[in-house]
């Protein structure tokens, strides 16, 4: 996760982000994030290899522990612009490229 400022975590948590500023790798834009019902969708956590694609690619044969480990693997998770993540959907990296061409090979 490329954070410009923060993140500020919820009191008593080391994973629930309340606010911060994200330098979005997919768009190259800066997003001021504030957790809230009307604002939380601005930043989403993308599975770089979508879970549905992993399932059809063989994860359906894994045990529950292996699937859970894959779903929570930080190497496969990226904080990104919510709209870009929605546009990507379940596409694999070879099927969808972010609008920020500088991030495409990353």
matplotlib code that plots the C-alpha trace (Angstrom):
import matplotlib.pyplot as plt

x = [0.0, 1.4, 0.4, 1.4, 0.3, -0.9, -2.6, -4.3, -5.7, -8.8, -8.1, -7.0, -6.5, -3.5, -5.5, -8.6, -7.7, -9.7, -8.0, -5.0, -3.8, -3.3, -1.1, -3.2, -1.1, -3.9, -4.7, -1.7, -4.0, -3.9, -6.9, -7.7, -9.4, -11.8, -13.6, -17.4, -20.5, -20.3, -16.5, -15.1, -15.7, -13.1, -10.3, -10.7, -8.4, -7.9, -7.0, -4.4, -5.2, -9.0, -10.4, -12.8, -9.9, -7.8, -10.8, -11.1, -7.3, -7.1, -7.9, -11.1, -8.9, -7.2, -8.2, -9.8, -6.6, -4.8, -7.7, -7.8, -4.0, -4.2, -7.2, -5.2, -1.8, -0.3, 1.6, -1.8, -3.5, -3.3, -5.0, -6.4, -9.0, -12.5, -13.7, -10.7, -11.1, -14.7, -13.7, -11.1, -13.7, -12.6, -10.1, -6.6, -3.6, -3.2, -6.8, -6.9, -4.3, -4.6, -5.1, -1.7, 0.6, 3.6, 2.2, 1.3, 4.5, 4.6]
y = [0.0, 3.4, 5.8, 9.4, 10.4, 8.1, 5.8, 6.6, 3.4, 2.9, 3.0, -0.4, -1.8, -2.2, -2.9, -0.8, 2.5, 5.5, 8.0, 8.7, 9.7, 7.1, 7.6, 5.3, 3.0, 2.3, 5.9, 7.9, 10.1, 11.1, 10.1, 11.6, 8.8, 9.2, 6.1, 6.5, 5.2, 7.8, 7.7, 4.3, 3.0, 5.6, 3.2, -0.6, -3.5, -5.3, -9.0, -8.6, -12.2, -12.3, -15.0, -16.2, -16.5, -18.4, -20.7, -21.7, -21.9, -24.6, -23.1, -25.1, -28.1, -26.4, -27.0, -24.2, -23.1, -22.7, -20.7, -18.4, -17.9, -16.9, -14.6, -12.8, -12.8, -9.3, -10.0, -10.3, -7.3, -3.7, -0.6, 1.2, 3.6, 2.1, 3.0, 1.4, -1.7, -1.9, -1.6, -4.4, -6.7, -10.4, -9.8, -11.2, -8.9, -10.0, -9.0, -5.6, -2.8, 0.2, 3.6, 4.6, 3.2, 3.8, 1.1, -1.5, -3.6, -3.4]
z = [0.0, -1.0, 1.7, 1.4, 4.9, 7.7, 7.9, 11.1, 12.6, 14.7, 18.4, 19.5, 16.0, 13.8, 10.6, 10.5, 8.8, 9.8, 7.5, 5.5, 2.0, -0.7, -3.7, -5.9, -8.1, -10.6, -11.5, -10.2, -8.3, -4.6, -2.6, 0.8, 2.6, 5.6, 6.8, 6.6, 4.9, 2.1, 1.7, 2.4, -1.2, -2.4, -1.5, -1.9, -1.4, -4.7, -5.0, -7.8, -8.8, -8.3, -6.0, -8.7, -11.2, -8.6, -8.0, -11.6, -11.9, -9.3, -5.9, -5.9, -5.1, -2.2, 1.4, 3.4, 5.1, 1.7, 0.2, 3.3, 3.2, -0.5, 0.1, 2.8, 1.2, 1.3, -1.9, -3.6, -2.0, -3.1, -1.8, -4.8, -6.2, -5.7, -9.2, -10.8, -8.8, -9.9, -13.5, -13.1, -11.6, -11.8, -14.7, -14.4, -14.8, -18.4, -19.2, -17.5, -17.2, -14.9, -16.5, -14.9, -17.6, -15.3, -12.9, -15.7, -15.4, -11.6]

ax = plt.figure().add_subplot(projection="3d")
ax.plot(x, y, z, "-o")
ax.set_aspect("equal")
plt.show()
